[in-house]
């Protein structure tokens, strides 16, 4: 079966075809003006799995994901987390990188920033002006949407039906209301800062003074939002890319404008496939920094752990809306625990003296193959991570049945089950298991836990049950689950 993807540009699910074995992937990254939340992490995680699955299918993936570090929302935080736009951006950029690493995301080839690509942005705008697709007005430069005949093809809209783009003060400078800014004269107006300012930030007039500006052929100013991604993508991936990913809310105007300015400048198709990740909703509204209904990535990872967060975000396919609720979090916790626990049981059984070379578990071996086939089919059908997770849960059930129903285990079947979980849940879905990760720290932790359990047993033997219960409760508070058996206490992390 071949890989099929849903292309926003055509509205169809299409066979995935590229030239050669290399895939050029561009992901519209975060504007670093606030702490990253799970809505951002939903895009990151699904883009990460697209990257991983394409590699699993044998492609060499060149993944570029930008950071927008020039924006009026960043300026609006001056006085709160930094003294000027650059220092505010650096503050949130550092947090964002930490969050990405905490979620076990594959590193992109590069993470370009707007501030370091202004020369490329100016060059691209000059090309558009020379080709008659852009014009200067009042020191700003605008893209002439009437000159690009296919404008609206991504969002399936016509120019006549579109509303004006940009703030009110720009509209007098534009030939057509739908034209959009490529270069903005001067700095950031205090009115734009006030719209996004927090109460604890500097006054809008003061914050606006901390905005960066650059020289250009049209005078001092700042790049427009949309031109930035075109310039960064072309700088690192060339004029035509294979896959462009971003949030659903970026279809219009951001990605529509990217297509127009990129294809007008080069005369080539900008992106072959457009994949848009549906938004994460909570209590019926999209998760958003502006609405204040967000759960930050750092808080979620600290409370749930990276594996549960990834399971939560991948439990719905990227093309369906995600929902954050107590129910979906509980479901993710239960799913991750089932997968992890089944893998642990398989490893324990495989490494026990009851695992034999000549014991055949046909049901287990068939379940391994069925799970692998179901997982591959799900991922090949538009990266359907929900069905892929379901395949792993089916395998977990088969492992548990094999261990529960037998006194002699199929070593080969268990080994194949573990390899399948490691390869699909680990390498593709990005979940991490305990074996081999920080072995020294894990071994030391195990030794300490054993000492505490020995002390607890001595307290119980001395009839100090209250103290023994306190030791057990202290271990459980640290995430160590203690179970008393006829052979003595056991535990798992």
PyMOL commands that set and color helices and strands:
alter all, ss='L'
color gray80, all
select helices_A, chain A and resi 38-56+72-75+85-102+114-116+118-130+145-147+159-161+168-173+190-196+204-208+225-237+248-266+297-304+306-314+326-350+362-380+385-405+411-428+439-461+465-477
alter helices_A, ss='H'
color red, helices_A
select strands_A, chain A and resi 4-7+12-15+22-27+60-65+134-137+140-143+180-185+221-223+241-247+271-277+280-282+285-286+322-323+355-356+409-410+481-485+488-492
alter strands_A, ss='S'
color yellow, strands_A
deselect
rebuild
show_as cartoon
